[in-house]
């Protein structure tokens, strides 16, 4: 009977199953695809027209900031204000 810490129960890997290095073939310029897919995991990127890159800085009193923070709840203040501007019809959702 083997002791509980004995490694004799483990099987040695067979020669065919042993690790073999994988060689990657280098692509020449003519073989490289014109569109390279990067970061294929996750949501697809937005079009440039849909990205929200325009920034506005808004200065409020601490009391006003607390009121907005309380109304926003778990959403961020900017997300809450963006939603309010959409609902009021001040901006469009393109």
N, C-alpha and C positions, 0 to 999 in steps of 0.2 A: 504494500500500500504506500502511496506517495504522501509525503508530508504536505501540509496545506500551503506552504510557500514554495513548493517545488515547481520549477519551470519545465520539467521533463514532459508534462502533459501537453505542452504546446508543440504543434507540429512545425517543422522547419519548412520554409517555402521551397517548392520544387524549382528546378532550374528554369523551366518554361514560364513559371509564374513570377519569377524574380523581376524586380524593377528594371526597366530598360529605358534609357533616356530617349526623349522624343526630339527629333531634329526638325526644325521648322525651315521650310524652303523660303528663301528671300525672294520677294516679288520684284520684278523689274518695273520700270516706269510704265511700260506698255501694258503690263498685267494688272496694275493697281486699278481698282474701280474708281470711276469718276466721282461717285458719291460715297463717302466713307460714313458708315453708320457708327455713331458714337453714343454712348450712354443709352442703349436701347431699352434699359430697364426704367420703368417709371412713366410718368405722364409725358406726352409729346410737347415740345416747346410751342409757345404761342407765336402767332404771327406778329411782326413788328407793329402793325397797326393796332393790335389788341393789347399790347403791353402798356401798363400804366407807369410811365417814366416821368411824367410831369409832376413836380413836387411843389407843395404850398406849405408855408410855415404860418402857423396861427398862434398868436399870443393871447393867453387867457389868464384870468385871475385864478389863484388856487381853488377858490370856491367853485368857479365855473368848471375847472378841470375835474373836480370831484364829482360834480353833477353829471358831466358827460361820462365819466368813468363808471358811475353808478348805473346810468341808463344803458351803457354798453354791455354791462354784465360780463360774461366770459369772453365775448368778442373784443377785439382791440378797439381803441378809440377811433383810429383812422377808418377801420372797417365800418364802424357804426355811423360815423359822419358821412362816409361814402354812400351807404345805404340810404341815409336820410336825404341826401342830395338827389339820389335817383328817385325816391318816392315823391319828393316835392316837385320833380320835373325840372330842376335847375340844370341837370346834366342828363345826357342820354346814355344808354348802355351799349351803343354801337354794336 
